[in-house]
Amino acid sequence: MVHKGIKGDKVIWAVVLFLSLFSVLAVYSSTGTLAYKFQGGNTTHYMLKHLIILVFGLVLMYLAHKIKYVYYSPVFHIALWISIPLLLLTLFVGVDLNEARRSLPLAFNLTFQTSDLAKLTLIIYLARLLTKKQHTIKDFRSAFVPLMIPVLLVVFLILPANLSTAAMLFIISLVLMLIGGINWKYILGLVVMGAFVLGVFIFILSQLPDNQQGRLITWKHRIENHINKTGDNYQVDQAMIAIASGGFFGKMPGNSTQRNFLPHPYSDFIFAIIVEEYGLLGGGFVVLLYLILLFRAVVIVTKIPKTFGAFLSIGVAFSLVFQAMINMTVAVGIVPVTGQPLPLVSMGGTSIWFTSLSLGILLSVSKEIMENQKKEIPYETETVEDSP
């Protein structure tokens, strides 16, 4: 039976199931206008496409959770150094969308967002090194420098096309370092260094002609519009209308009206559609699902502290939940528009697959904990050194 092959934290599996259900319903409801515009009114086209991508992601998740998590350490260590030239390649030959090159083209009109690969590989790389360096974790040269260099390199390569992803990954890396025991003074120095590099980058762009400034003008307008509440706030205004009209119980599935006016209601602003159709009750439930996911990761950390599994679990879970919170705070107008999808819910391709892979790795850690508890194996002895 299939259910006998599903192991690991059952609560996490339940979270995945509910988020997938919200995803299918919300994508089907929010792509109606898109279907009439590009598919001759075939409203099931995008839902079926999304369902296929989602099912493939769930299969990927299932396969990932079957593999012992320590085996991911050497594989993704190599993958990190593969992702770096891919990020560089994307900057030059990636798909140009809104003056940004974030992805490489694939077959079947799909794209491969290289920052998704870089994000996961960097998290696993940091988890690996934090585990290996625990005996010298407070040392600057032997522990901090090997962690700092790939973080700055990856973040800098993502920055020109995607400021929000670069900033998010930088914060995730800092949190993981702090949890791993890196001296907080070194982390503070890294923050100052990151701010300096960002400032220099923005200054250089600002000196170029307007048609060569890339995303700088977009970043400036979004921040100014958010702070001053002036200018073109059409996206946020429509999202706020959707949320306000949803009330407590919502308009019920399929009855959204703002999907006809809201740009990208199936990706960046899908949370607004969920609240409109399912109300604050449904929106609150989605928020709770992500918080439960983070809580289950914290439970894993308390069971195997300072091990590769612990750093891996909290890094993966925090990255997904942090991204979810950014997406939802954009929808309710708390932070400027970022373009971050809602993990496992927004319509997408490789973003869903990397989210599924991340959850599969998290489930793999929880599976090992449950199996080792039965065998009474001490976790402190299980580190990345056990991997091939």
N, C-alpha and C positions, 0 to 999 in steps of 0.2 A: 504493500500500500504506500501511496505517495506520502501520506502524513507521517508515516513511520520514518521516512528519510529526512524529514524536516526536524532539525535539532536546533539547539541554542535557546536564547531567551524568548519565550512565547509571548511576552509582553511586546517586545520589539517587532515580532512577526505580526501581532495584532495592530500595532501602529502602522506598519507598512500596508496592511490590508485596508484599513480605514482611509489612509491617505490616497491609496490607489483608487478606491471607490470615489472619493471626492474628485480626484483627477479626471476620471472618465466622465462623470456627470457634468463637471464644470466646463471641461473642454468641449463637450458636445453642445452645451448650452451657449457657450461664448463664441463659437465659430460659425454661427448661423449667417451673419452678415458676410463673413469671409467666403462662405460656400456660395452664396448668391452672386458674389462679385467675381469669383474665379472658377467655380465649379458648376455653373448653371443651375444653382439651387439644390444640388446634391448635399444635403446637410449631414449625411453620414460619412462623407468622404474623409474629412479631417478627423472625425471621431475614430473611424476604423484605422486610419494611419497611426493615430496616437495610441490606440489600443495595441496594435502590433508592436510598436516601439516599447510600450509599457510591459507587455508580456515578455518580450525579449529581455528587457531589463530584469524582470522577476526571475527568469531562467538564469540570467547571469548572476543574480543575487544568490540563488539556490546553489549554483555551482561554486561560487566563491566561498560560501559558508561551509562547504564540504572539505575545503582545503585547510590544513592546519595553518594558523595565522603566521607562525614563524617563517614559513616559506615565502611570505610576501616581502620579507625584509631584503634579501639579496636581489630579488627580481625588481622591486621598485627602486632599489638603490641604483641599479643600472638604468632603469626607465627615467629617472630624474635627469641623468646626463643625456638621454635621448630627447627629452622634452625641451631642453634648453635650445638646441639648434632648431627644433620645430617652432618654438616661439619666435626665434629670429627669422626663420623662413616665412612665418605668417605675417610679420611686419612688412615684408616686401612683396609677397605673391598671394597673400590671403584674400578672401572675398571682401571687396570694398563695400561696406554698408554704413551709410551716414558718416563718411569720412573716417572710418575706423576699419582696420583689418584685424579681425579677431578669430577667424576660422579658416580652415582649408577645405576646399570642395571635395565631396565624396559622391558616390553613385546615388541614384534614386532621389536627386535633389536634396540630399542630406549634406550637412557640413560637420566638420570635426573641429570643435573649439579647443585649441591646444592648451588654453589656460586651465581647462578642466583636468587634463592629464597632469599638468604641472602642479596644480593645487594638491591633488591626491598624492603624487609622488613626493612632493616636498614634505607633507605631513608625515608620511611613512619614513622618509629619510631622517627627519628630526626625531621621531620616536626611536629609531634605530640608534642614532648617535647619543641621544640622551641616556639611553640604557647602557651603552658601552662606556660612557664617560662618567658614570655615577661616582666612581672612586676619585675622580679629579674634577668634579662638576663645578667647583668654585674657581678653577684656574682659567685665566684669560686665554692663554695661548693654546693649550691643549684641548679645552672644552668649548669656549665661547667662539673663537675664531672659525673653527670648522663648521659651526652652526650658522654663524653670521654671513659668511661669504655666499653660500647658495641662496639664502633668503634674499639678500640684496640683489643678487643676479637675476633671480626669477621675477621678483617684484619689479625691477627696473625694465625688464623685457615686456612685461604685461602692461606697464604704466601708459605708454603712448596711446594704446587703443582702448584701454579699459581701466580708468582710474579707480572705480569702485571695487573691482575685483582685486586690483593691486593693493589697495588700502585694506580690504578685508583680509587678504592672505597675510599681509604684514602684521595685522593685529592678531590673527590666529597663531602665527609663529611666535609672537611675543608672549601670548598666554601660555603656549605649550612650553616655552623656555622657562617661564616663571614657575609653572607647575613642576618642571623637571629639576628645579633647584639652582638655576643659573643666578649668579649674583645680580641683584636688582640694579646695582649701579651700572653694570655692563648693559643691561636691558635699557635703562634710561639713556645711556650713551648711544645705543642703537636707534632709539626714538629720535634723538637729536640729529643723528647722522641721516636718518630717513627723511626728516623734515628739511634738512639742508639740501639733500639731493633733489627732493621735490621742488623746493624753492628755486634752485638753479635751473632745473628742467623747465619750469614755468616761465622763468625770466628769459631763457633762450628762445622759447616759442614766442613770447610776447614781442620779441625784437624782429621777428620775421613778418613778411607781408601777410595780410589777412587770409589769402588763399593758400598759405603754407603753414598755418598755425594748427592744422589738424583739429583735434577735439578741444583745444583750449577755449575757443569761443563758446562751445556747447557747455563746458564745465562752468564757465563764468556766468552764462545766462541762467543756468539751472540754480546755481547758488544764490545769485542776486534775486531771482524770482522767488525763491523760497524764503529768503530773509526779509525782503521788502514786500512780499505778497503782491507784487505788481508784474506787469508783462504777461507773457503767454503761459498761464497756468492751466491750460485747457485740460491736460491729462489728469492732473490732481483734482481739478474742479469736478470733472465727470466722475472720478472715483469717489469723491466725497458725497456727491449726489446719490450714487449707487448705495453707499454705506448708510446714508441717512434715510433713504427710502426703504431700506430693508427692515427697519424696526427690530423688534426682538425675535420674532419668529420667521421673518422673511416673506418673500412673495411666492415661495414654493419653487421647486426645481423647474427650470425652463421658462420662467416668467420674467426674467430680467429684461429691462427696457434700456438700461445704460450700455448694454453690450453693443447696441447699434450706434453709439456715440463715442464710446471709450476706445482710444487707440490701444491695440494689443491687449484686449481683455482676456485672451487665452494664455498669456505669458506673464508680462511684467505686472499687470493689474488683475490677475485672476482672483486674488483674495477679495477684491472689491465685489466681484461678481458672486463669490461664495457668500459674502455677508448680505448682499442684496437678495439672494434667493433663499438663503438658509437663516438669515437674521444674525443678530448678535449671538444667539445660542449656537448656531452652526459655526460662526467665525471663532467664538470662544473655544469650541471643541477642537478646531484645527490647531489653535494656539496650544491647547492642552496636550495634544498629541506630540507636538515637537518638544514640549517641556518634559513629557514622560520619557521621550527618547534620550534627552540629556540626562535625566535622573537615572535611567538604567545604565548609562555609561559611567556615571559617578559610582553606582553600586559596584560595577566591575572594578573600578579603580580602588575602592576600599578593600576588595578581596585580594587583589594582586598589586599592591602599591610598589611604585618604582621599578616596574618591569616593562618590557617591550609591549606586552598586551595592554597594560594600563595606559601608557602614553599614546599608544595607537588608538585605543577606544575613545579616550577623552578628546584627542585631536580630531578624529573623524566626526564624532557626534557634535562637538562644539562648532566645527566648520559648517555642518548642515543646519544646525539650529540657528547659528549666527546669521547665515544667509537667509533663512526663513524670516527671522525677525527684521532684517533689513528690508526684505520684500514687503512685509506687512506694514512696517512703519512708513514706507513710501506711500502705500495705498491710503493710509489715514492722514497723510500730510505732515508727519513728524520730521522726516528727513527729505532732502532733495531727491528727485528722480534719479535712480541708479541703473536700472535695466537688469537687476538681478532677478532670475526666475525663482519661483517657489519650489523648493526641492521635492521631487517626486509628484508634484501636482501640476505645474505649468507644462504646457505643450512644448515638446522639444525632442531632440534626438540624442546626441552624445551626452548632453547634460543629465538626462534621465539614466543613461547607462552608467555613467560615472557615479551618480548618486546611488544606484543599485549596487554597484561594485563596492562602494564605501560601506553601505549597510551590510552587504554580505561579509565583508571583513570583520565588521563589528560583531555580527552573529557568530562568526568563526571563533572569535575570542570567547564569547559567552558559552559556546559549545564546549570548548576546551576546559573552561572552568567547571562546568557541570560534570563532564566526564572525569576530570581529575579529582573532584570532590568525592565521586564514587570510589575512585581508586586510592584516595587519601594521599595524593602526590603533593608535596610542598611546592608552591608556585615560585618561591624565591629563587629556586634553582633553575627555573625555565626562563632563558633570555634569548637574545638574538644569536647567541653563540650556538644554540641548538639547531639553527638553520644550516642548510648545506652551503 
